[in-house]
Amino acid sequence: MELGMGQNDFDRLLFFEHARKQAEITYAQNPQDADNLTRWGGALLELSQFQSGNEGVKYLEDAVSKLEEALEVNPKKHDALWCLGNAYTSHAFIIPDISMAKVFFDKSTDCFQQAVDEDPSNDLYRKSLELASKAPDLHVELHKQMAASQTTQAASSSASGSKASKKGKKKKANNDLKYDILGWVVLAVGVIAWVGFAKSHMPPPPPSPM
């Protein structure tokens, strides 16, 4: 188990890494399988939550690519639209500039609206669309908190005389806050439902080593 990772998170990491690998195998056999492309994109989206910095962005971009590919095969695939909306939302939150982030928020809202249009009875899609309208305000609050945390910890670091050692802790605290919020965004719109969807379409992962 990775250092600092709880058992539930570790299990999720194993599960979605397994899903990603299975999707790669299936894709090699049938690149036009929209269901598989959706599972692949969803797995990459989940795995992005375990990454930071450029690595996390790379996972998000790969997730978007796979989900867009699924929609090229089937433009009305509502679960792919929903997952793509989540990917755009997550990407928006890691962009400090709200005007640039809003481009991704607008894309996510459009995806959620299309998902609702395709499956109007889906409560998850409707809830996602509702939360999307609150995302820009949450973005502003997130980055305010990060700036305040950075300022406070920088002052504390300077006063303690151990600036170098505190710098890493400050960065980690800010990243923890950022990814806690990102996790909330994705989880709030139904990761549990996505896990259920994924489990119904694939075998369980192999047991973790002792």
C-alpha positions as CSV (number, residue, x, y, z in Angstrom):
1,M,0.0,0.0,0.0
2,E,1.2,3.5,-0.9
3,L,2.4,5.6,2.1
4,G,-0.4,7.8,3.5
5,M,-3.2,6.1,1.5
6,G,-6.1,4.6,3.4
7,Q,-7.4,1.1,2.6
8,N,-10.5,2.4,0.8
9,D,-8.5,4.7,-1.4
10,F,-6.0,2.0,-2.1
11,D,-8.8,-0.4,-3.1
12,R,-10.2,2.3,-5.4
13,L,-6.8,2.8,-7.0
14,L,-6.4,-0.9,-7.6
15,F,-10.0,-1.2,-9.0
16,F,-9.7,1.6,-11.5
17,E,-6.2,0.7,-12.5
18,H,-7.5,-2.8,-13.3
19,A,-10.4,-1.2,-15.2
20,R,-8.0,0.9,-17.2
21,K,-5.9,-2.1,-18.2
22,Q,-8.9,-4.2,-19.1
23,A,-10.2,-1.3,-21.3
24,E,-6.9,-1.2,-23.1
25,I,-7.1,-4.9,-23.9
26,T,-10.7,-4.6,-25.1
27,Y,-9.9,-1.5,-27.2
28,A,-7.2,-3.5,-29.1
29,Q,-9.8,-6.0,-30.0
30,N,-12.6,-3.5,-30.8
31,P,-11.8,0.2,-31.0
32,Q,-15.4,1.0,-31.8
33,D,-16.8,-0.2,-28.5
34,A,-18.4,2.9,-27.0
35,D,-19.1,1.2,-23.7
36,N,-15.5,0.2,-23.3
37,L,-14.3,3.7,-24.2
38,T,-16.6,5.1,-21.6
39,R,-15.3,2.8,-18.9
40,W,-11.7,3.6,-20.0
41,G,-12.4,7.4,-19.7
42,G,-14.2,6.9,-16.4
43,A,-11.3,4.9,-15.0
44,L,-8.7,7.5,-16.1
45,L,-10.9,10.2,-14.5
46,E,-10.9,8.4,-11.2
47,L,-7.1,7.7,-11.4
48,S,-6.5,11.4,-12.0
49,Q,-7.7,12.0,-8.4
50,F,-4.6,10.1,-7.1
51,Q,-2.2,12.2,-9.1
52,S,-1.0,15.8,-8.7
53,G,0.4,18.5,-10.9
54,N,1.1,17.7,-14.6
55,E,0.5,14.0,-14.1
56,G,-3.1,14.6,-12.9
57,V,-3.7,16.9,-15.8
58,K,-2.4,14.3,-18.2
59,Y,-4.8,11.7,-16.8
60,L,-7.7,14.2,-17.2
61,E,-6.7,15.0,-20.8
62,D,-6.5,11.2,-21.6
63,A,-9.9,10.7,-20.0
64,V,-11.4,13.5,-22.1
65,S,-9.9,12.0,-25.2
66,K,-11.4,8.5,-24.6
67,L,-14.8,9.9,-23.7
68,E,-14.9,12.1,-26.8
69,E,-13.9,9.0,-28.8
70,A,-16.9,7.1,-27.3
71,L,-19.1,10.0,-28.3
72,E,-17.8,9.9,-31.9
73,V,-19.0,6.3,-32.0
74,N,-22.3,7.1,-30.2
75,P,-23.1,10.8,-29.9
76,K,-26.2,10.1,-27.7
77,K,-24.3,8.0,-25.1
78,H,-25.5,9.7,-22.0
79,D,-23.1,8.0,-19.5
80,A,-20.2,9.1,-21.6
81,L,-21.6,12.7,-21.7
82,W,-21.9,12.6,-17.9
83,C,-18.4,11.3,-17.4
84,L,-17.1,13.9,-19.8
85,G,-18.8,16.6,-17.8
86,N,-17.0,15.4,-14.7
87,A,-13.7,15.5,-16.5
88,Y,-14.2,19.1,-17.6
89,T,-15.3,20.1,-14.1
90,S,-12.2,18.5,-12.5
91,H,-10.0,20.2,-15.1
92,A,-11.6,23.6,-14.4
93,F,-10.8,23.4,-10.7
94,I,-7.1,23.0,-11.2
95,I,-6.9,26.2,-13.3
96,P,-6.4,29.2,-11.0
97,D,-7.8,31.8,-13.4
98,I,-11.6,31.8,-13.1
99,S,-12.1,33.2,-16.6
100,M,-10.1,30.3,-18.1
101,A,-11.7,27.8,-15.8
102,K,-15.1,29.0,-16.9
103,V,-14.5,27.7,-20.4
104,F,-14.3,24.2,-18.9
105,F,-17.3,24.8,-16.5
106,D,-19.4,25.8,-19.5
107,K,-18.3,22.6,-21.4
108,S,-19.2,20.5,-18.3
109,T,-22.6,22.2,-18.0
110,D,-23.3,21.5,-21.7
111,C,-22.3,17.8,-21.3
112,F,-24.6,17.4,-18.2
113,Q,-27.5,19.1,-20.0
114,Q,-27.0,16.7,-23.0
115,A,-26.9,13.8,-20.6
116,V,-30.2,14.9,-19.0
117,D,-31.8,15.4,-22.5
118,E,-30.9,11.9,-23.4
119,D,-32.0,10.4,-20.1
120,P,-34.4,12.8,-18.4
121,S,-35.4,10.4,-15.6
122,N,-31.8,10.0,-14.4
123,D,-31.6,11.7,-11.0
124,L,-27.8,11.6,-11.0
125,Y,-27.6,13.6,-14.3
126,R,-30.0,16.2,-13.0
127,K,-28.1,16.6,-9.8
128,S,-24.9,17.0,-11.7
129,L,-26.4,19.7,-13.8
130,E,-27.7,21.4,-10.6
131,L,-24.2,21.3,-9.0
132,A,-22.6,22.6,-12.2
133,S,-24.2,26.0,-11.7
134,K,-22.5,26.2,-8.3
135,A,-19.1,25.2,-9.5
136,P,-17.7,28.6,-10.4
137,D,-18.4,30.0,-7.0
138,L,-16.8,27.0,-5.4
139,H,-13.8,27.5,-7.6
140,V,-13.4,31.1,-6.4
141,E,-13.7,29.9,-2.7
142,L,-11.2,27.1,-3.2
143,H,-8.5,29.4,-4.6
144,K,-9.1,32.0,-2.0
145,Q,-8.6,29.4,0.7
146,M,-5.5,28.1,-1.0
147,A,-4.1,31.7,-1.2
148,A,-4.9,32.3,2.4
149,S,-3.4,29.0,3.5
150,Q,-0.2,29.8,1.5
151,T,0.1,33.2,3.1
152,T,-0.4,31.9,6.6
153,Q,2.0,29.1,6.3
154,A,4.6,31.3,4.6
155,A,4.5,33.6,7.6
156,S,4.7,30.7,10.0
157,S,7.5,29.2,8.1
158,S,9.5,32.5,8.1
159,A,8.9,33.0,11.8
160,S,10.1,29.5,12.7
161,G,13.3,29.8,10.9
162,S,12.9,26.5,9.0
163,K,11.6,27.9,5.8
164,A,13.0,25.1,3.6
165,S,11.4,22.3,5.5
166,K,8.1,24.2,5.8
167,K,7.9,24.9,2.1
168,G,7.2,21.3,1.3
169,K,4.6,21.1,4.0
170,K,2.9,24.2,2.7
171,K,2.8,22.9,-0.8
172,K,1.4,19.6,0.5
173,A,-1.3,21.3,2.5
174,N,-2.4,23.4,-0.5
175,N,-2.5,20.3,-2.7
176,D,-4.4,18.4,0.0
177,L,-7.0,21.1,0.1
178,K,-7.2,21.3,-3.7
179,Y,-7.6,17.6,-4.1
180,D,-10.1,17.3,-1.2
181,I,-12.3,19.8,-3.1
182,L,-11.7,18.0,-6.4
183,G,-12.6,14.8,-4.8
184,W,-15.8,16.4,-3.4
185,V,-16.7,17.6,-6.9
186,V,-16.4,14.2,-8.5
187,L,-17.8,12.3,-5.5
188,A,-20.7,14.6,-5.1
189,V,-22.0,13.9,-8.6
190,G,-22.0,10.2,-8.1
191,V,-18.8,8.2,-8.0
192,I,-20.6,5.5,-6.1
193,A,-23.0,5.2,-9.1
194,W,-20.1,5.0,-11.5
195,V,-18.4,2.3,-9.4
196,G,-21.6,0.3,-9.6
197,F,-21.8,0.8,-13.3
198,A,-18.2,-0.2,-13.8
199,K,-18.5,-3.3,-11.6
200,S,-21.5,-4.5,-13.6
201,H,-19.4,-4.4,-16.7
202,M,-16.2,-6.0,-15.7
203,P,-14.7,-8.7,-13.5
204,P,-13.3,-7.7,-10.0
205,P,-9.6,-6.8,-9.7
206,P,-7.1,-9.4,-8.5
207,P,-6.6,-9.5,-4.7
208,S,-3.9,-7.1,-3.5
209,P,-0.6,-8.7,-2.4
210,M,-0.2,-9.4,1.3
